[in-house]
């Protein structure tokens, strides 16, 4: 899978996405600064969200529309989205700025109007949020762009994930990444369940990443060690900004640490199978092997008193000791000589 020029697979370092979300705190200047900071921190891409409050809900005072617990307890849905949304009118400037500073930008649309807007800017990928994974009409609309699709799977059952994949593929999407996700804000570490990642790889036969809402980077690093090829974290330039998302977003310094740790962990993974580093070859000299530990005359019987398995490793392998002990010396062998096949009869 490729987004723009960057290949996303286990052969490359994890693809790191800085999620701006609501961390612009209602000001385009903050959005631009956040994109710039993500570039400086080494993010592979920055992601925004494409909706207006009416895209998601209606302004209604009935109990169904009131958030009753969690980080946003007491707010109406419409109030939350009005506070958090990235106005359609900002998109042109955000896309142009990201292109100018050479960082990939893509978005999460929340309705077909958002999809059509992103098509105008030739968005290089489309993200489907966990809450929208059941909106197959939206997925089909986004799929018409024929661009790579990233689907978050928070709250979704296996059958719902299957339905979303099928909708995307029927719409013409060839490249799909699933993001394991826990839709809690913030998500406690004990709920991260990154062991889902290898299961998902096998179950859906697709590359898997992580949309991480925990406060630390442990889940992301754990996910990489289990095969995640993409990590998405909410990103803010300042936790003191009045943003609905700042509480579970990481700062530039934390993102830099994530980048460094992600690359370091990825480097340790190597390939499936047993492979020996070239640097190990010289260490073989310090293995055990069979040596004469006393002077041995020609035709003398090898015994445990005159032959031992010791370091270094230039003689016959220790596994040959029983055969050697039933044999005689083919020639005089001085103490300290490594045993070879031509010394044995």
FIRO-747580 format. One line per field, with one value per residue (C-alpha): residue in one letter; x negated, y, z negated. Coordinates in nm, 3 decimals, padded with zeros to 5 digits. Example, Ala and Ser with C-alpha at 12.3 -4.5 7.8 and 13.67 -1.06 7.14 Angstrom:
type = c(A, S)
X = c(-01.230, -01.367)
Y = c(-00.450, -00.106)
Z = c(-00.780, -00.714)
//
This chain:
type = c(X, X, X, X, X, X, X, X, X, X, X, X, X, X, X, X, X, X, X, X, X, X, X, X, X, X, X, X, X, X, X, X, X, X, X, X, X, X, X, X, X, X, X, X, X, X, X, X, X, X, X, X, X, X, X, X, X, X, X, X, X, X, X, X, X, X, X, X, X, X, X, X, X, X, X, X, X, X, X, X, X, X, X, X, X, X, X, X, X, X, X, X, X, X, X, X, X, X, X, X, X, X, X, X, X, X, X, X, X, X, X, X, X, X, X, X, X, X, X, X, X, X, X, X, X, X, X, X, X, X, X, X, X, X, X, X, X, X, X, X, X, X, X, X, X, X, X, X, X, X, X, X, X, X, X, X, X, X, X, X, X, X, X, X, X, X, X, X, X, X, X, X, X, X, X, X, X, X, X, X, X, X, X, X, X, X, X, X, X, X, X, X, X, X, X, X, X, X, X, X, X, X, X, X, X, X, X, X, X, X, X, X, X, X, X, X, X, X, X, X, X, X, X, X, X, X, X, X, X, X, X, X, X, X, X, X, X, X, X, X, X, X, X, X, X, X, X, X, X, X, X, X, X, X, X, X, X, X, X, X, X, X, X, X, X, X, X, X, X, X, X, X, X, X, X, X, X, X, X, X, X, X, X, X, X, X, X, X, X, X, X, X, X, X, X, X, X, X, X, X, X, X, X, X, X, X, X, X, X, X, X, X, X, X, X, X, X, X, X, X, X, X, X, X, X, X, X, X, X, X, X, X, X, X, X, X, X, X, X, X, X, X, X, X, X)
X = c(00.000, -00.118, 00.003, -00.153, -00.521, -00.537, -00.504, -00.327, -00.421, -00.634, -00.942, -00.929, -00.915, -00.563, -00.363, -00.294, 00.015, 00.065, 00.438, 00.529, 00.899, 01.029, 00.686, 00.706, 00.934, 01.146, 00.865, 00.715, 00.385, 00.363, 00.443, 00.159, -00.083, 00.019, -00.048, -00.386, -00.473, -00.378, -00.616, -00.899, -00.831, -00.874, -00.512, -00.452, -00.111, 00.128, 00.499, 00.792, 01.166, 01.411, 01.754, 01.977, 02.208, 02.508, 02.306, 02.326, 02.639, 02.914, 02.939, 03.186, 03.247, 03.397, 03.224, 03.092, 02.867, 02.708, 02.368, 02.413, 02.062, 01.697, 01.479, 01.764, 02.034, 02.314, 02.266, 02.518, 02.380, 02.437, 02.250, 01.953, 01.927, 01.972, 01.676, 01.463, 01.527, 01.282, 01.483, 01.512, 01.387, 01.047, 00.973, 00.822, 00.567, 00.483, 00.424, 00.217, 00.006, -00.064, -00.171, -00.395, -00.585, -00.584, -00.377, -00.095, 00.250, 00.570, 00.897, 01.192, 01.517, 01.840, 02.092, 02.106, 02.072, 01.739, 01.632, 01.708, 01.511, 01.206, 01.223, 01.175, 00.841, 00.737, 00.700, 00.447, 00.636, 00.966, 01.009, 01.331, 01.383, 01.483, 01.825, 01.888, 01.780, 02.148, 02.233, 02.185, 02.326, 02.050, 01.786, 01.915, 01.910, 01.551, 01.454, 01.553, 01.239, 01.037, 00.783, 00.636, 00.878, 00.801, 01.081, 01.085, 01.256, 01.343, 01.667, 01.708, 01.783, 01.609, 01.916, 01.934, 01.568, 01.635, 01.925, 01.712, 01.431, 01.676, 01.835, 01.495, 01.383, 01.706, 01.662, 01.325, 01.078, 00.779, 00.571, 00.721, 00.561, 00.760, 00.680, 00.735, 00.898, 01.053, 01.318, 01.270, 01.129, 00.879, 00.846, 00.694, 00.382, 00.544, 00.806, 00.555, 00.558, 00.288, 00.288, 00.584, 00.340, 00.194, 00.545, 00.681, 00.397, 00.486, 00.863, 00.894, 00.573, 00.504, 00.234, 00.323, 00.240, 00.345, 00.554, 00.429, 00.628, 00.418, 00.227, -00.115, -00.303, -00.321, -00.027, -00.174, -00.511, -00.342, -00.137, -00.448, -00.611, -00.300, -00.306, -00.125, -00.230, -00.052, -00.008, 00.237, 00.221, 00.411, 00.160, 00.162, -00.087, 00.035, 00.240, 00.366, 00.557, 00.934, 00.990, 01.221, 00.934, 00.637, 00.681, 00.583, 00.346, -00.032, -00.262, -00.549, -00.808, -00.597, -00.552, -00.928, -00.979, -00.712, -00.890, -01.228, -01.092, -00.881, -01.180, -01.397, -01.137, -01.075, -01.449, -01.448, -01.175, -01.375, -01.209, -01.016, -01.251, -01.590, -01.853, -02.201, -02.355, -02.684, -02.832, -02.766, -03.006, -03.317, -03.154, -03.156, -03.521, -03.406, -03.187, -03.305, -03.479, -03.700, -04.063, -04.357, -04.418, -04.725, -04.991, -04.855, -05.079, -04.997, -04.763, -04.689, -04.324, -04.128, -03.993, -03.814, -04.152, -04.320, -04.022, -03.768, -03.501, -03.636, -03.645, -03.744, -03.542, -03.796, -03.784, -03.525, -03.182, -03.116, -02.846, -03.127, -03.273, -03.133, -03.277, -03.614, -03.634, -03.599, -03.886, -04.268, -04.497, -04.608, -04.915, -05.091, -04.868, -05.015, -04.828, -04.610, -04.550, -04.198, -04.081, -04.012, -03.869, -04.212, -04.348, -04.103, -04.112)
Y = c(00.000, 00.348, 00.693, 00.941, 00.838, 00.652, 00.273, 00.140, -00.214, -00.414, -00.352, 00.019, 00.208, 00.257, 00.532, 00.797, 01.013, 01.327, 01.375, 01.744, 01.683, 01.965, 02.080, 02.398, 02.530, 02.713, 02.911, 02.836, 02.982, 02.701, 02.444, 02.574, 02.577, 02.220, 02.101, 02.274, 02.122, 01.774, 01.816, 01.924, 01.630, 01.378, 01.281, 01.107, 01.267, 01.500, 01.427, 01.658, 01.596, 01.710, 01.786, 02.062, 02.006, 01.940, 01.659, 01.459, 01.550, 01.803, 02.076, 01.913, 01.934, 01.588, 01.347, 01.128, 01.411, 01.476, 01.323, 01.160, 01.050, 01.066, 01.361, 01.561, 01.487, 01.742, 01.869, 01.824, 01.645, 01.952, 02.172, 01.938, 01.919, 02.295, 02.340, 02.073, 02.097, 02.210, 02.446, 02.354, 02.704, 02.625, 02.318, 02.488, 02.677, 02.373, 02.149, 02.416, 02.480, 02.111, 02.079, 02.385, 02.239, 01.889, 01.684, 01.455, 01.567, 01.366, 01.367, 01.187, 01.280, 01.233, 01.266, 01.266, 01.644, 01.607, 01.339, 01.568, 01.850, 01.627, 01.512, 01.876, 01.881, 01.538, 01.398, 01.111, 00.887, 00.868, 00.777, 00.626, 00.695, 00.418, 00.572, 00.579, 00.221, 00.119, 00.393, 00.184, 00.458, 00.693, 00.425, 00.361, 00.734, 00.767, 00.455, 00.623, 00.835, 00.513, 00.625, 00.422, 00.387, 00.368, 00.226, 00.254, -00.040, 00.087, -00.069, -00.278, -00.649, -00.882, -00.884, -00.504, -00.486, -00.737, -00.525, -00.210, -00.384, -00.524, -00.182, -00.024, -00.296, -00.292, 00.082, 00.027, 00.068, -00.162, -00.057, -00.075, -00.049, -00.137, 00.048, -00.135, 00.124, 00.161, 00.433, 00.576, 00.924, 00.885, 00.506, 00.337, 00.134, -00.186, -00.160, -00.123, -00.497, -00.473, -00.853, -00.791, -00.680, -01.019, -01.168, -00.899, -00.951, -01.317, -01.271, -00.994, -01.044, -00.671, -00.448, -00.338, -00.022, 00.144, 00.452, 00.519, 00.718, 00.629, 00.906, 00.745, 00.583, 00.233, 00.098, 00.233, 00.070, -00.255, -00.243, -00.197, -00.498, -00.699, -00.590, -00.255, -00.061, 00.267, 00.463, 00.750, 00.977, 01.295, 01.580, 01.926, 02.211, 02.307, 02.107, 02.434, 02.521, 02.508, 02.198, 01.903, 01.671, 01.823, 01.594, 01.283, 01.438, 01.423, 01.723, 01.780, 01.646, 01.335, 01.287, 01.312, 01.042, 00.829, 00.869, 00.772, 00.480, 00.357, 00.342, 00.177, -00.092, -00.149, -00.202, -00.482, -00.680, -00.815, -01.090, -01.407, -01.701, -01.765, -01.539, -01.474, -01.130, -01.104, -00.957, -01.288, -01.483, -01.369, -01.474, -01.837, -01.847, -01.844, -02.151, -02.481, -02.742, -03.049, -02.988, -03.198, -03.100, -03.325, -03.434, -03.736, -03.987, -04.149, -04.451, -04.343, -04.379, -04.061, -04.032, -03.775, -03.702, -03.600, -03.455, -03.201, -02.971, -02.624, -02.278, -02.161, -02.309, -02.404, -02.781, -03.049, -02.973, -03.115, -03.344, -03.566, -03.648, -04.005, -04.096, -03.945, -04.137, -04.465, -04.375, -04.342, -04.060, -04.072, -03.864, -03.702, -03.424, -03.155, -03.014, -02.721, -02.851, -02.830, -03.175, -03.229, -03.524, -03.619, -03.666, -03.950, -04.316)
Z = c(00.000, 00.081, -00.019, 00.221, 00.242, -00.089, -00.094, -00.401, -00.493, -00.733, -00.520, -00.608, -00.937, -01.075, -00.906, -01.170, -01.141, -01.349, -01.398, -01.426, -01.491, -01.714, -01.830, -01.625, -01.903, -01.648, -01.483, -01.144, -01.264, -01.519, -01.252, -01.035, -01.329, -01.415, -01.059, -01.064, -01.402, -01.278, -00.987, -01.218, -01.451, -01.168, -01.107, -00.776, -00.745, -00.914, -00.925, -00.965, -00.990, -00.725, -00.862, -00.985, -01.283, -01.059, -00.895, -01.214, -01.407, -01.464, -01.723, -01.958, -02.333, -02.372, -02.607, -02.324, -02.211, -02.551, -02.633, -02.973, -03.068, -02.973, -02.880, -02.724, -02.982, -02.984, -02.629, -02.352, -02.048, -01.833, -02.082, -02.085, -01.708, -01.671, -01.902, -01.735, -01.361, -01.094, -00.870, -00.503, -00.424, -00.580, -00.371, -00.068, -00.278, -00.491, -00.188, -00.012, -00.322, -00.376, -00.013, -00.049, -00.346, -00.193, -00.435, -00.330, -00.437, -00.421, -00.608, -00.759, -00.583, -00.776, -00.495, -00.117, -00.108, -00.287, -00.039, 00.254, 00.094, 00.044, 00.406, 00.509, 00.327, 00.458, 00.108, 00.132, -00.114, -00.297, -00.663, -00.792, -01.162, -01.400, -01.459, -01.083, -01.006, -00.997, -00.744, -00.430, -00.209, -00.326, -00.269, 00.083, 00.159, 00.036, 00.228, 00.555, 00.526, 00.579, 00.319, 00.032, -00.257, -00.628, -00.841, -01.219, -01.385, -01.733, -01.866, -01.548, -01.539, -01.294, -01.072, -01.070, -00.971, -00.692, -00.567, -00.564, -00.375, -00.121, -00.070, -00.009, 00.228, 00.425, 00.461, 00.625, 00.339, 00.379, 00.079, -00.270, -00.612, -00.921, -01.241, -01.566, -01.790, -02.133, -02.110, -02.457, -02.519, -02.672, -02.658, -02.965, -02.889, -03.010, -02.735, -02.449, -02.365, -02.101, -02.071, -01.840, -01.572, -01.465, -01.494, -01.262, -01.014, -00.984, -00.999, -00.738, -00.538, -00.537, -00.684, -01.035, -01.226, -01.550, -01.621, -01.970, -02.226, -02.530, -02.703, -02.660, -02.372, -02.522, -02.322, -01.998, -02.063, -02.163, -01.842, -01.628, -01.791, -01.695, -01.332, -01.313, -01.004, -01.087, -01.409, -01.445, -01.750, -01.829, -01.820, -01.976, -01.984, -02.331, -02.581, -02.725, -02.408, -02.468, -02.256, -02.323, -02.225, -02.407, -02.708, -02.509, -02.253, -02.253, -02.231, -01.984, -02.230, -02.289, -01.914, -01.857, -02.120, -01.952, -01.619, -01.762, -01.961, -01.670, -01.437, -01.703, -01.776, -01.404, -01.352, -01.608, -01.428, -01.134, -00.931, -01.004, -01.044, -01.200, -01.050, -01.181, -01.160, -00.974, -01.289, -01.468, -01.249, -01.435, -01.762, -01.648, -01.748, -02.109, -02.080, -02.228, -02.014, -02.065, -02.161, -02.273, -02.635, -02.663, -02.415, -02.226, -02.047, -01.714, -01.765, -02.122, -02.222, -02.271, -02.626, -02.835, -02.996, -02.669, -02.476, -02.600, -02.468, -02.537, -02.386, -02.119, -01.835, -01.567, -01.624, -01.561, -01.705, -02.054, -01.912, -01.774, -02.118, -02.139, -01.798, -01.887, -02.215, -02.026, -01.792, -01.785, -01.689, -01.323, -01.407, -01.699, -01.835, -02.061, -02.360, -02.251, -01.898, -01.758, -01.653, -01.281, -01.093, -00.950, -01.305, -01.377, -01.271)
//
